[in-house]
Amino acid sequence: MAEARVVHTVDRRLGSRRLAGLLTGTVGERPGYRALAHGVRTLLLDGRIPLHTRLPAERELASALAVSRATVTAAYDVLREGGYARSRRGAGTWTELPQGQRPSNVAAFPAGDDVLDLAIAAPGAPEAELRAALAAAGGMLAEHAPTPGYHPYGIPELRSAVAERFTRRGLPTLPDQVLITTGAQHALSLTLSLLGRQGDRVLVENPSYPNALDAIRGAGLRAVPVPVTEDGWDCGLVESSLRQAAPRLAYLVPDFQNPTGCLMPHEQRLRILETARATGTWLLIDETITDIALDGPPPAPFASLAAHGVGEQIVTFGSLSKSHWGGLRIGWVRAGSGLITELATKRVPSDMATPVIEQLVALHLLRGMDDVLRERLPRLRAQRDALAASLARHLPEWRWRVPPGGLSLWVDLGRPVASALARAALAQGVRIEGGSRFGADPGTHEHRLRIPYTLLPPQADEAVLRLSKTLTGDLTPTPADTTRRHWVA
């Protein structure tokens, strides 16, 4: 029987000034002990304080907040009583989560025909274009049929087409800098297996794409989470985490981040690039959502900002799953040619090559990609706005920000009941994912839901109406509610 891998975390400490700054924005100046405890709890559930972080000593935090030590002592008592902190005499106090608020890795709740599925943030295929691509691929298949059909790097035509698209977007790319994979998830897993060693540190966003977090955990790598809030990235914290933890890898989704929808500003990209160069950290940049730019032009590739030589530390992933169709399972890696060769060699023992017929379909779709996006983006924009209107109408107490791109809203419920609500919603015929599924620390973001706007407006409105009906029942979290996890995309 194979030995289970242990997921390691990095030793974490939180300085008094840092915590005081976070708390001041949450509970105001000179809070009472209950407000202080509530503020720490809110920061923990929102992922802005990582799980298992050592909190400042009582005297230090009291000084930083200009309150009495008794106020901090009482606040820590409240946190311990609620299960949000634990202490060891003489050693300190750490953030914790109550028992029963730790989701497991068990997939659950498959969607049936009568279920409105809000767990998958991916659109259906453009049917006419897909039919045309299949016909075109059939005609091109005769050229490949006499060959063995194994292309560990991908067929040359598709590698060239992906390279040309990168070049048009502002990142000069040669075909030998591209590897075709079986989806972007395969690209990430393959890269982790090549560049990471069990126990290595990986900087990750919190929250982030669940399947990427699962791949990192499955590889036995140690997560170093940095928060992404509705306001985006705290670049200073990202930089300090890179310097202090010196992670070997950093997995980032800078373009319409999943699930928050945030777009990383140009200046922050430059600062992170410079810091990663200094620390020797490989940047793994996920661009699978880049093309879903709803309120402006899509950003240039992250790697296009790198100075000569620094770009060798950047690995970029992309796919057709969000722009076209996830069922096609076509993705790619863009990196230095030497690394591409190593990745192709690494893939052969477990995945000899991506199927030729799918690559030919993808080649046709990629050549007409701009036409597809011209039709698809306005429709997604309308669906986004319709979903926001439905939420405002049926659930006005919930809060969210309309993102400039991507495929979902990151909704604040105002209380930590997301897992219980997701379970109750299934009984109403809605499959949805609680925010904890996206947490780098299991159990955080329990006050959040990711709600995709991939359904047509009438279906989305019906789904929101059904969600509103779940709020009339008992949403008290129970172990049964919080130990199930959906499969999501």
N, C-alpha and C positions, 0 to 999 in steps of 0.2 A: 504494500500500500504506500502510495507516494506520501511523503511528509509534507504537511501543510506549511505554506510560507507564512512567516510572521511579518506583518506590516509595521515598520518602524516609524517613529515620529522623531522629530528633532527636539532636543531640550529647549524650552522656551521660557523666557523671562520678559516681564513687562515693566519698564521703568515707571516711576511715579509721575514724572512730568508728562510722559506719553499718555498714560492712562488719564491723568487729570485733563489733558487737552481733549481726549475723546469724550470724557464724561461731561465737560463743560458744554459741549455742543448738544448733549443729550438731555441733561437734567438742569442746566443753568448753573449760576454761581451759588456757592455755599449751600449745597443740598442737605436736606435732612437724611437720616440714616436709611429710611425706607426708599426715598427717591434715589439715593446713592446705590442701594442694592438693586433697585429696578434698572438703573442705568447700566450697571455691570451686566446684569442678566440680558438686557436688550442688545448690548454690544456683542455678547457671547453668541446669542441666537442668530444674530445678523452676520456672524463670521468675522467681525472686525476685531474681536479678541479670539485667538485660536483656542481650541480645547487643550486642556492639560498645560496651560500657561501659568507660571508662577506669578501671582499678584504681588504688588509692592508691599513691603512691611507697613503695618498700620501707621506707625509714626511718620514714615516718609510720605505716604499718601495724604495723611492729614495735613502735613505741612504744605504739600503741593496744592491742595484744595482750599487751604486756609479754613479748615474746620477742626473741631476737637478730635483727639484720638478716640474718644468714646464714641463719636459718630461713626468713624470707620470700623471700630470693633463691633458695634451693633449691626452695621451693614454686612460685615463678613458673617456674623451670626445668622442673619436672615438668609444669606446665600447658602450657608451650610445646611440650614434647616430645610430649605427648598430643594436641596440636591444639586445646587449650581456651584458648589465649592467644597473642597475637602482640605483639611489641615492636618499637619503632623507636628506635634510639639517640638519646638526648636528648629524646625525645618522650613516652615512657611505654609502658605495657602495657595492652592491650585484651582483653576477653573475645572468644573466637572459638569456632567449632565445627569438629571434624575434617571433612576432605573426605569426601563421601559421606553426610553426615548432614544434608543440606539437602533437604527434600521439595520437589517441583516442583508446578505447578498442574495437572498432567495427571490427570483423573479416571480411575479404573481399577476393576477388580473388580466388574462388575455382578453382582447377586445372581440366581442361577438358582432354579428351583422346588425343587431339592433342597438349597438352602443355607439354613441358619439365619441370619437377618439380625439382627446386633447393631450395625449401623452407624446405624440409624435410630431415634432416640429419639422416636417418635411412635406413639400407639395406633391400632388400627383403629377404624372407625366404629361407633357404637351402631346396630346394624342396624334394630331396630324403630323407633327414633326417626327415623332417616334416611328410612325408607320413609314414615312418617307425614308428615314434613316435605316430602317430594317430592309427596305427594298434596295437601297443603295448598297448596304453591306452585303446583301446576297449577290449583287453583281460583282462586287470586288473580291468576294470569297474565292472565286476561281483562280485568282492570281496566287493565293496562299495555299490552296488545296494540295498542290504537288509537294509542298515543303512539310517537314515534320510538325510545324505549328507551335514549337516551343520557343518562346521569346521571353527569357527571364527579365530583360530590360523593358519589354514592351515592343510592339511592332514599330519599325522606324517611322512610318507615316504619322502615327499618333504622337510619338515623342517629338517629332518636328513641329506638329501643330501646337502642342502644349508649349514648347519653347518659343514659338512665334508669338503666342498670346502673351507670355511673360514679357517678351521684348517690346511688344506694342504698349504694354502697361508701364513701361519705364525701367524694366530690369533685363538688360541684355542677357540672353540665355541661348546656349547651344544645345542641340539634341542630346549630347552625351552628358548633360547636366540634369537630365530628366529620367526618372524611373516610373513606369506605369505599374500601379498596384491594384489590388482588388478592393477598392474603396480607400477613403482617407484613414479609416480606423486601422486597416491593415498597414498603411504607410507608417502610422504612429507606432504601432506595436513592433513592427520590423525595426524601426529606428531605435526604439527603447532597448530592444534586445542586442543591437550592435553597439550603441554608445554607452549604455548603462550597465553597471555591475550591481549585483544585489547589495543593498545597503547604501548605495549612492544617494545623495540628496537631489531632489527635483523641486524647484520652485514652481508652485501652481497657484492659479487664481482661486479665490474662494468667494462666491461659488464658481463652478466651472462645469464643463461638459462631462456628464457622469461616466460615459463609456471610456473617455480618456483617463479619468481618475481611476476607474477600475483597472485599466491596462497598466497604469503606474503602480497601483497596489499589487496587481498580479505579478509584476516583475520583481517584487520585493524591494522596491525603491522607497526612500523616505521622503515624505511630502513636507515641503516648507511652504505653508499657505500664506498668501498675502491677500487682503480683502479687495474686492471690487464692489463698490456701492453704487447707488443711483447716480452719484456724482463722478463715477469712474474710478480710476486707479489713484492711490496715494503714491506718487512717484518716489517721494523721499523714502517711504517704507520699502518699496520694491528695491531701491538702490541699497538701503542699509541691509536688507535681507540677503541680497546678492553678496555684499562685502562680508557680512558676519558669518553667514552659513556657508558661503563659497560653494553653492550647489554645482554639480557637474552639468546639470541640464535645467532648462526653464521652459515650461510649456505655457504658451500665451495665445490668447484669441483676441488680437487687438482690433479686429474689424467686426463691429456689431456683436460683441462678446455674448456667448451663450452661457447663461440665460439672461443677462441684464440688458443686452442690446447696446451697450456703451461702445463708443468709437474712441480709440486712444488718440489724443492730440499729437500732432507732428513733433512738438518739442519734447514730449515724454518719450516718444520713440527714440529720439536722438540720445537722450540721457540714458535710457536703458541699454541701448547699443554700446555706448561708451563704457558703462559700468560692467557690462558682460564681457567686453574686450579685456578690461583690467582684471577681472576675476577668472577669465578663461572658461566661462560658462557657455555651453552650447545653447542657442536659442531655437526652440522648436516652435515654429509659427504656424498656427492653424488658420488657413484662409478659405475654409470650406463655405463660409457665409459671406465672403467679401463681395460677391456679385449682387447680393440682395441689398443694394443701396437704394433706399426709398425716398430720401429727401435731398439728394445731391449726387454728384458723381462718385463712383467707387474710389477708395484710396489707392495710391500706388503701392506696389508690393513693399512690405516691411524691409526686405533685404535690399531694396534699391537705395535705401538711405545709408547703407554701410560703406565705410571707406574701404579702399583697396586692402585686401587681406582679411579685414574683419568679417567680410561676407562668408568666408570659409567656415565661420562658426555658426552660420544660420542654416537651418533646414526648414524648408517651407512645404506644407502639405496643402493639397487641394483636391477637389472632386467635382463630379457632376450631380451629386446627390441633392443639393439644395437648389441649384439653378435649373436642373432638369428632372432627374428621377433617381431616388435611392435604389430602386430595383435593378438599375443597370450595373451597380457595383464597379464603377470605374473611378480610380483616384490616381494621384501621382505625388512624387517627391521631387522637389527642385533643390539641388545642393551642388557642391563641388564635384567634378567628374570622378575624382578618386573615391569619394565617399559613395557615390552612386554605384561604382564597381563593387565596393565592399557590400553594399546593401543587396545588390543582385546576387552576389555569391552567397550571402547569408540566407536569402529567401528560398533557394533551390531545394534544400532538404525537406522543407515543409510545404512549399507552394511553388511549384516549378515555373508557373507563368500564369498571367491573366488570360482568359479565353480569347481567342482571336476574333470570333464573331462579335463579342461585346465591344472589343476595341474598335472594330470597323464601324459599328453603330455610333460609338462615342466620337470617332473621327468626323463623321458626317454632322453630328450634332454640334461639335465644337466649331466647325467651320461656319455654321449658321447661328452661333450663340447670341450674337448681338440682336438678331431678329427675334429670337425667343424671349430675350430679356425685355425688348421693347414692348412686347405684349404682356409679359408676366408681371413686371414690376408695377405698372399702374393697377393691375388687379389685386396684387398683394397689398398695395397702399390702401385701396378701397376696403379690403377685408380688415386691415389693421384698424382703420378708422371706424368701421362698423362694429368691430369687437369692442373698442373703447366706448362707443356710444351705448352698446348693450350693457356693459358693466356699469356705466354711469346711471343707466335707467333702472336696472334690477338690483345692483349692489353698490349703492352710492357711498357706503361706509368704507369700501376698499379703496386703496390708493395705488397709483402706478404713474410712471412717466412714459410718454409715447417715444419709442426709440427711433433713431434716424434710419434704421435698417434692421436686417435680421428677420426672424420669423415668429417672434413671440413677445408677450408682455410679461414683465417680472412684477407680480402683484403682491402688495403688502396687505395681509388680512387684518392686521391690528392685534392679533393674538395668536399664540402658538398652537394652532389646531389643524395644520395643513394635512398631516397624515390621517387624522380622524376624518377630516372632511373628504379626502380622497376616497377613503373606504366607504363613507356614506354616499358619496356621489355615484359610485358604481351601482348602488341599488336604484338610483334614479336614471341609470342608463348613460352615465358619463364616465369615461376613463380619463383620469388626469393625474399628474405627478406632483406630489408635495415637494416643497423646497428642499427638504433634507436630502433628497436624492442627488442634489447638485452640490452638497457641501463637501469641502475637502476634509472637514471633521464631521463624522457621522452624527446626526441628531441636531445640527445647527440648521438655521433657516426654516424652522418649523412654522414661522408666521408668513411664509411665502408660497405662492403657486406660480409655476410657469404655465402661461396660457397661450398656446400658439394661435395665430390667425390664419391658419391654412384651410379652415372650413369656409364654405360659402356663407355669406351673411345670414340667411335664414337658419342654417344649421347652427352657426355660432350663437345666434340669439336664443335658440332653443336650448343649447347647452348651458348658457349662462342662466337662463330661467330655471333649469333643473338644478344648477348649483345653488341658486338662491333658496330653493326648497329644502336643501340639506341643512340650512342654518336654523330651521325650526326644530330640529332634533337635538339630541344630546351629543355634543362633540367633545366630551371629556376624553383626553388621550388615555388609551389603555395599552398594555403590552401587545395585545393582538392588533391594534391599529398601527403600531409603529415598528413592527418587525417584518413588514411586507414591503417589497420594492417592485416597481414596475420596470419592464424593459422600455427604454426610451431612446429617442434619436434626436 
